[in-house]
Amino acid sequence: MIPSLNELKVMSFRDLVDRLSRIHVEELTATDPEVLADAEWTLAGELFREGLVAHCRELGEADWARCDEVAANLFAWTETFGGLSHASVTADRFHLSASLLLEVGPRPGLALLSPGRLVADFVAELPWPPAEARRTVARWHGEPDLGELRRLAAPMVLVSQLDRIAHLLPPSPDRDSYREWKDLWQSLS
């Protein structure tokens, strides 16, 4: 189970990683939903992310593999069991990856340290492909549809993280889509 508030207050980063790595999804699905709702998901996530950035230069390959797995699980559990919104969890994940990439650079085989995967995940979050978004904007004739405008704006919090690591993004159709989406949004400003 996610450590309690009192445990989190005194736990080192390595202890937190060890504890989180021993949690299995079966344990969480078997737990009373009210107990899960009261767990310290937000604090555990914040402490993990802060600790990972603070210690990222000290980690060996085995540590990185473990932290990458813990991060993937923790983000999924926070959304599924902790009640955090998909948008919030995704923004946290993008911020963590961008911060780590700026500190230690890309590493093959690690989702957190893959600029290509991050930009692909961005494209997966888009409400429409860029060409369809341009057609949508063209239909507005100067008066935006507020619902469509909100959908267009939603991925922009992720763009700010991709902008931080744009120099690391590999050439790909996903990188092109990111640039097109960014250009479209800037044309609306």
N, C-alpha and C positions, 0 to 999 in steps of 0.2 A: 504494500500500500504506500501511497505518497507519504513522506515523512510529515509529522505534525509540526505545528508552528514552533513549539519549543525545540524540537529536534533540528529544524531548519536553522534556527538562530545560532546553533553551536556547531553545525556540521561543516566540515571542510569541503572544498570542491571535489576532491577525490572520493571522500566518503559519500557525497551526494551522488556522484556517478555510480559508485559501487551499489548503493541502495537502489537507485533507479534501474540499473541493469538487471537487478534480481526480480523486478516486477514482471509478471506475465499477464497478457491480456485476459487469459482465462480467470485469473484471480480478480481482475477488475469487473468482468462481466458477471461474476458470481457474487459481487458485493452489492449490498443494498444501495439503490440509487440515491437515497437521501444521504447516506454516508459519503458517497462519492461526490455529491454536490457540495458537501461541507469541507471537502479536502482542500489542502493549500495548493491548488493547481497553479494559480498565478504566481505566488511567491516561489514555488519550486522551479517554475519555468524561468522566472527572472534570475534567480540565483544560479541556475544552470547556465543560462546564456552569459551572464556577467562573468562567471567563473571560467567558462570556456574561452572567452575572449582574453581574460587576464592571464590564463595559463597556456594559451595556444602555442606559444613558441617553445614550451617545455615538453610537449607531448611527443612520444614516439609513435611509430606506425601502429602498434597494437592499441595504444591509447586512442589514437585517432579513429580507428575502426570501431572501437567501443563507444566513443563519444558520438560518432556519426549515427550509430544504431540507437543509442539512447535519445538523441535529438529527434530522430524520426518517430520513435515511439512516443516521446513526451509531447510532441506537437499533435500527433494523432489523438492521444488520450485526453489532452487538454480540450480539444474540440469535442470529442465524442462523450467523454465522461465529466469533464469540468465545466461544460456549458459555455465556453468562450466561442465567439462567432468565428466562422470560417475566415472572414476578412481579417479579423484581428490576429488569428493564429498565422495566417499566410503572411501578413505584414511583419510579424515577429520573426518568422522563418527567413524572409528575404533580408531583413535587417541583420540578423545573425550571420547569414552566409556572406553578405557584402562586407561586413566588418571583418570576418575571418579571412576572406579572400584578400583584403587589403593588408592584413597582417602577415599571412603566411603563403599566399598565392594558391593557385589551383593544385589539386592533387588527384591523380586518376583513381577511380574506384570509390571516391568519397562524395556522397551527394551534397553535403554541406560545402564542399570545396570544388564544385563543378560549375563554372560560369555557363557552360552549355546547357546543363540541366536547369539552372535558374532561369535562363531566358526561355527555355521550352516550357517551364512551369508558368511563366508570365503569359505566354501565348495561350496556354490552356485556360487561364483565368479571364481572357478577353471575352466580352459578351458577344462580339461579332468579329470576323476577320476584318483587317483594315479596309479592304475594298468595300465590303458591305457597310462598314461604319461611315465611309466617305459618302456612299449613296444615301445613307440615312440622314446625314448632315445636309446633303444637297436638297433633300425633300423639305427641309424646314423653311426655306425661303426667308431666312432672317429671323424667324420666330422659333426658337428651339422647343421641342417637346420636352417638358421637364423630366418625365420618366426616362426617356431615352438619354437625355443629358446626364442624369444621375448614373445610368449604366455606363456611359462613356467615361465619366469621371472616376468611377470606382477603381480601375486599375492604375490610376495615376500615382497613388501612394507607393505602388511597386516600382513604377518608373523611376522614382527618386532614388531607390536603392540600386537599380540597374545602371543609372547614370553614374553612380559612384565607381562602378567596376566596368564601365563601357569599354575601356581599353583592354580588358581581359576577355571580352565576348568573342568567341570564335566565329568566323564567317559561316553563316547558315541562313536558311529561310526564316528561322525564328528570330535571328538578330535583325533581319530586314523588316520583319513584322513589328518588332519593338520600335525600330526607327520610324516606320510609317505611322504607328500609333502615336508616338510622341509628336511627330510633325503635324498630324491631324489635330491633336489636342492643342498644340501651340497656335495653329491657325484659327482656333475658336476664341483664343484669348484676346 
